[in-house]
Amino acid sequence: MKHNPDDRRDNVERIQFNIDHTIRNIELVEEMMAETDDPKTIQALKKKNERREDALERMRLEIRDEAIDREKGYE
């Protein structure tokens, strides 16, 4: 059985897409929080955005590493 080769050529673009999508979701949730008065909903949405912020931090580190590896030719 053959495994798929590790093709990392589009990793930077894929990660950037995910970063952009996550930022947009954070913005949408902030808009939703501004339009609701329900404390439970606001708290749940805040927690989601906190998790998104953590994910953004990890994605930014990953994209940096991938960009460095790309420059080095994925040695």
HUZIVEN-V629239 format. One record per residue. N is the residue number from 0. RES is the residue in one letter. SS is DSSP state (a for helix, b for strand, c for the rest). Layout:
N;RES;SS
N;RES;SS
This chain:
0;M;c
1;K;c
2;H;c
3;N;c
4;P;c
5;D;c
6;D;c
7;R;c
8;R;c
9;D;c
10;N;a
11;V;a
12;E;a
13;R;a
14;I;a
15;Q;a
16;F;a
17;N;a
18;I;a
19;D;a
20;H;a
21;T;a
22;I;a
23;R;a
24;N;a
25;I;a
26;E;a
27;L;a
28;V;a
29;E;a
30;E;a
31;M;a
32;M;a
33;A;a
34;E;a
35;T;c
36;D;c
37;D;c
38;P;a
39;K;a
40;T;a
41;I;a
42;Q;a
43;A;a
44;L;a
45;K;a
46;K;a
47;K;a
48;N;a
49;E;a
50;R;a
51;R;a
52;E;a
53;D;a
54;A;a
55;L;a
56;E;a
57;R;a
58;M;a
59;R;a
60;L;a
61;E;a
62;I;a
63;R;a
64;D;a
65;E;a
66;A;a
67;I;a
68;D;a
69;R;a
70;E;a
71;K;c
72;G;c
73;Y;c
74;E;c
